[in-house]
Amino acid sequence: MKIVPLIRTGLLAALLLASGHGIAATMQHAFLVQNSGWMEPFYSDQRSQLKPLVAAVATTVVRPGDGVVVAAFNQQSPGNVSPRALFTGNDAGHVAPALASLQVARKASGALADTDFREAVAATITGPFQARPGILWIFTNNRNSPGNDPDTAKRNREFYDLVHLDPSITRSLAFPLRMPVKGAHYQAAGLMVYALAYGEQAAEHLQALLDDGTLGRVFTSAPARLKPLDRDAVRIVPHGVSNSGNVRVSLAADGRTLVFDIGSSDEITRIGLKASLENLFFPYQIASAEVTGTMNAGATSLPVAVLPRTIENLAPGASTEVELELPVPQGQVPSPWSLEALSAMGKQVTIPATVEIALDQQRLRISDGFRGELADLFPGDPLSDVFIPPDTIQASTARIPIALRVQYPLLPVLLLVGAALLLVAGLTLLAVLAGRTARYEIVVDGYRRTVALKAFAALELRDPHGNYAGRIKRGLGRPRVVEVAEGHTVSVTGR
């Protein structure tokens, strides 16, 4: 059975699970320990740290509730099972006892066993993992066969395609380690640990283990990234703003987010940013690439000018100086009189955005330093070709989060508060005045009389015979005559 269709089928199941349940709180881990012929010195040399290393990685990365599988792998043959399960459960503390008696495997003929990485990975995914997301940790001396298998080159290519091209393997890391050992038949200078994430949930989990420092507790050097090589290519480290002294730029605590502090009254439409572009593609040198940028804020997408437009020979971890012209998304900046700005009470309103840096016509090559390290640890090893980047990957993107922090003045808030207080005071005064009763002298048909009237009240007037004579109405001041009946006279003479 070919690995690619098998793993793709499993990935579909994993994606269906992810869409229904979200990111899993727990993760499956498989620790696959090679015990074929080339691994002989790692089992016979008393100085070998292979088994302690596997146990240390397991106890470091496995969290409560995670699934744990420990298996020895070489190549399936009559009388020899591969991979062979040594432990399945949820307790990483059982890893060391499970490995204690493990030795080099042999064929039925007595010859040392060969190796088949593809077979071990496929059997783990379809077996213990049940085609659900998980991380496979492969411990190997980086050799696929001890020379007695004519299909070694073919198997190397299958492993290369699995790591780089198969879509179900979503993230791949490699940790080259120095571990000199010498046995009765072979000797080795180093050991390789591969971490392959099967499914998107596993990729996110593996990245989280790297970001939160978990992997750094057991591996002293940064891992080599084998996949993905089409995203998270670079990081922007800001130095300052070139076109405005009123704008301040800094890097957030996460080491990725660019924070710009601007005033709401600053009439700035574009921000000139001086920065360093850092290569995150360890262990790859960016031989050449064309750089373009785009800012996305809400539904708005705006071009970002980048100078220089090309980068060349940028070593992993190294930086090159660039200038970016970032547009300020005016449609996303609230007015100082908007509810959002006023509710900030004179403080800051943060506008999230994203700058996408694209590297087109990207050419990568293994850095000379890393190539030399591999040659030293694994001399003459063809499997190290797994580090050669695929020709099909000629572009990558990096999404850098942006936070525009707009400082709004307190004056609009004070004006609105003052206006509100004046309104309340005016309404209170009106209420007081409206509640007071005043007396006024009026004359109806020559007869003088005194009436009591509240503010905004009206009063019908009658003559001495009880006939309707007219009507008066009061505002805040003295009343006024609003109606006089025919044949009558009405006047307000005083208070």
Order of alpha helices (4+ residues) and beta strands (2+ residues): alpha-beta-alpha-alpha-beta-beta-alpha-alpha-beta-alpha-beta-beta-alpha-beta-beta-beta-beta-beta-beta-beta-beta-beta-alpha-beta-alpha-beta-alpha-beta-beta-beta-beta-beta-beta
